[in-house]
């Protein structure tokens, strides 16, 4: 089956943008499908914001040697500049149409997030070829009055119940077209390792209780509320790791910081395995990959008592809290620190749950869904 995937970015050595989409495409190819990715790149991001320019076309090899074709056409974007910003979408769509003509007709089209699916729809609607949507937005901002678009879509892959319900409430689709398939991890990378060995390699004291946060360092994800919780506990035996890019110019400032800043995948895995609990008091997600990665490394989870978490977290592998309540965050950390049996039980349930959340399983489920509905 020839599958064309439209997404908003593709990973580079300097950026992990859409790395999870790229890995999913690899898994589609591993299943024997002919995969072509279209991931437009902004000229302004490259020239003005010091982004990394990718070749406009290259072929990526999967672990078994299968080829994924990647088109990265350059687009002009005017950002939010008044009046000119109205040109962003039409210019982008022209570039996408050009690539679609170059690659020829595909068997299936797959839009990662709603606005990409709509771009594909505008280009392929006269062909009658099946279109599928993958929705995993933290907040779905896309809206359209185009009823024909809603009717044309063959199926919607939702990363969480929250995304399904939000897509339906936005009148973008119907219940019968949706399936919930949570995000997943590369289990050849994210797995349980020896904690003491990881701590020795990273220079972390063996007697420290380590709290880890992985994600963009911004207020939505809750770095500031976690920092406030750590300070309120005021325990010198607690260390905290913040891994991610600082997005709003403000860095965490609290006691016990062991590590702060961006880390590559291999380093993240080691820090997860060197830690005792994963904490992410996030306000909005689709389905958080960082949480599933932490589960696969055998960590108990403290995160938000909100619908986007309910498909992967429950009281067996996590403590769910109000993400805006610093006292609840602090109390949950202390409960796990002071109860070794609880920590072990939550960790074991995380590992067990993560075994089914692999990329290969996810890719197979998506392909089965596509075959059933195309």
N, C-alpha and C positions, 0 to 999 in steps of 0.2 A: 504494500500500500504506500502510495506517495503522499506524505504529510507535509503541509506548509504551516510553519508556526510563525506568527507575528508577535514580537515582544518589544519592549522599550529599551532594551540594552543587552549587552553580552559581556561576560567577564573578561578582564584584561589583567596583566600582572599587577597593575596599580589599583584595580577596582574589582569588587565582587558583585557588581551590578548584575542582577538576574542570574546569578550562579545556579540557583535552584532550577530555573527554567532550562538552562544549558545542560544540567545533569539529567533532567527528565528527557530532554531530546536525545541524549546519549543512550538512555535506556530504551527509548522507542527504536533507535537504530539497532541496539543489541537484540531486540526482538525480531529483527529482520526487515524493518520498514525503511523506506527511502525518505530521509528527513532533510528538509530545507528550512533554514531559519532566516527570517528577515528581521534585522534589529537596527533600525535607523540610528545614526549618530549625528549629534548637533555640531555644526561648524563653529558656532559661537562658544560652545563648551570647550572645544579643542583649542581655539585661538585665544579666547578671552579668559576663560576660567582655568586654564592650564590642565585641561583634561587630556587623556591619552587617546591619540588617534589610532584607530585600527584600520587594517587594510579594508578596502571596500568589498573584497571577496577573499575568502580563504576556505580551506577544507580542514575540518577538525577530525582527528581519529579517535574513536572510542577505545576502551581498554582491549577489545578483541580485534581492533583494526577496521571496524566499520567506519564509513565516511559520513559525516554530517556537513552539508554545505551551508556556509554562513555568508549571507549578504549583509553588508553594513553600509548602505548608501548614506551619503552626507545630505543633511537637510539644513535649511536656513530656518532659524527660530528667533523670533523677536521677543520671546519671553512675555512679560506683562506690559510691554510698551503700548500705551493707549493707541487705539485704532490699528496700528500695525499688528497687534497680537491676533487680530481677526484673520490674518493671513497664515498663521501657524498651521492650522489644520488642513486647509486646501493645499498648501505647498507640500506638506508631509504626505498627503494622500496621492498627489501627483507622482512623487518619488516611489511610493509603494506600488502604484499601478505599473510603473515602468519596470520594476523588478519582477512583478508577477507576469508581465508579458515575456520577460526574458527566460524565466524558469519554465514557462509552459503550464498547461492545465494540470492540476493536482487532483488526487482522489478525495482528500479531506483537507479542510482549512481549520486552523486552531488559533483562536485569538486569546492571548494571555492578557486578561483584564478586559472589561467591557468596551473601553474606547478603542482598543485594538481590534476587537471583534467587529465593531461597527465599521472601521476602516476596511477590513476585509470584505464585509457585506457589500459595501458600496462598489467594490471592485469586481466581485464575483457573482452578484445576484442574478445576472442574466445567464450564467452558466448552469445554474441549478445544482451546483456541487455542494455537498454538505458542509455546514459551518458549525463548529463547536466553540463554546466559550469556557475559559477557565477563570473563575472569579475567586480572588484571594485578597482583594483590597482591604486595607484597614478601615477605610470609609469609602463607600461607593459614591463618587461624585458625578458619574456619568448619568445623563438623562436624555431621553429622546421621545418625541411624539410619533416617531416612525413606526406605526403598527406593523408594517410589512417586515421590518427587521425582526421584531419579536416572533412573528410567525415563521420566518425563514430559518431561524436557529433550530438545529436538530437536537442539541443537548447542552446542558450546562454542568460543568464539573465544579463543585463548590468545595472549598477547603474546610468549611465548617458549617454547622447549622446556622450560625449567625449570618454567614455570607448568603446562604440559600434564602433565609427569611428576608434579608435586606434586599436581595435581587428581586424577590417577588413583591415586596412592599414598594419598590421603586418602579413597579409595573414593567420590568424588563423581560420577565419570563413567567412561567407557570410551574406549579409544583411537580407536575408529571414529567417535565423535561429535565428535572434536576437530579443529580446524585451527589452525595457527600463523600468525598475521598480526601481525608486530611493530608497535609503536607508530610513529607517523609525525609529520611536521612540516608546518606551513603554509609551503610553499616560496615563497609571495609575500612572506613576512616574513623567514624564516631563509634567507639566501643570501649568497654571497660578495660582499664590498664592498672598496673600496680601503683597505688597511691603514694607509697613511700618513695619509690623510685622516681616518680614524677616530681615530688617535692624536692628531692635531692638535686635533680637536674635544674629545677627552677629556683633553687635557693630559698625554699619556704620551710620554716621551722616545723618540725614534726608535731609539736604540742599546740600549734595554732589552729583554731577553729576558723575555717576559711569560707567566707560567703562570696559567691561569684555572680556577676551581672554581665551578660553578653548581649550586645545590641547597640544601635545608634545611641550616643549619649545625648539624649534630648529629654524634654519634660514629658512628652507623650509616653515614652518608655519608662520614665519614673526614676532616673538616676538620682535626682535631687531628694526624692522622698525616701529612697533607700539610704542615702547619705545621712539624712536627718534621723532615720531609725537607728543607724549604727551609732551616731553620737548620743542618742537618747539612752541606749543600752550602756554605753560607757564602760566596756569590758576590754581590758588590755589583751585578753586572750582571743579576741576576735579580730581577724584580718579580712580585708575586702579587696576583691579584684574587679576592676571595671575594664572590660574589653570592648572597644568599639571606637568609631570616629566621633569626635566632638562636633556636634552639628549646630549648636546655638551660641558658640563662643564662651560658654561657661563650663568649667570642669568641676567634677565632684571635689568637694572639700570636706573631708571628715577624718576622724581618727582611724588609724589602722590600715591605710591604703598600701597594699602589697604591690599592685601593678595597675597602671592606668594608661590606656591608649589603644591604638589599632594593633591587631595581631593577625597573623596568617593562620590558615586552617590547622596546620600541624601544631602550632603553639596553642591555639584555642583548645584543642583536644587534650593537650598536656595539662593546661590550667583547669579544665573541667575535671579531669581525673585527680588533680591535686586538691580539689575543693571538697567541702562537706555539704553544702546546700546551694542550690541555684535560686536566685531571687530576681523577679522581674515584675514590678508593680505597674504594668502598662495599662494605659487607658483605652487603647484601640488596636486591634489586630485583625488579620484575616484568620490565619492559624500560624502561630509563631514557630518558625523553624528552630530558633535557638533553644526553645523549651524542649523540643523533641530531641535535639542533639544532646542536651544535658541529661535527659532521660536515658538515652542510649549509653551514656557514660556512667550510669548508675547513681544519679543524684536525686535526692528528694527535691521537690519543687515548691516554691512559694510564689504564687502569682495571683492574678486578678480573678475575683469571683464574678466573672462576666461571661456571656454566652460564647464568645470566640474561643474560650478555653475548654468548654464542656465536652468536646469530642475527644480530647486527649487527656484531660485531667479530671480527677475525682478525689474523694477523701482517702483512697487507697494509696495514691502516689504523690499527694500534694496537700498543702494547706492553702485554701483559697481565701483571699483577703480583699477588703476594699482598697483599691490601689491608691486612693487619696488619703487613707487613714494611716499616718505614720505610726501610731500606737499599735495598730493591728500588725503592721509589718514587723515592728520590733518584737512584739509578743510571739509571733510565729517563729522568728529566728531563735529566740530564747527557748521556746518549747522544744525545738529540734536539738539545739545544743545541749540541753539538760536532760534529754531522754534518748539514750543510745538505742534502745530497742525500737522506739518510734522511728528514729533516723534509719535504721537498718530495714525496717518493714517498708517504709515509703520508698527507699532506694531500690529494694528488690522488686517492688511493684512497678517502679519506673522502668527497670530493665525488662521485665516481662512484657509490659505494654509496648515498649519500643521495638520489640522483635517483629511485630507485624507492620511497623511503620517504616518499611524500607522502600527505597526508590524503585527497586525491581518489582516489588508487589504493587506499588502505586501505578507504575507504568502499565503493568498487565491489566489492572482493573480499569484504567482509562481506555486502553485499546479494546477491551471487551465491551465497554459501554459504547464506544464509537461503533464497533461492529454491529451491536444490537440495534442502534438507532439510525445508522446512515442510510 
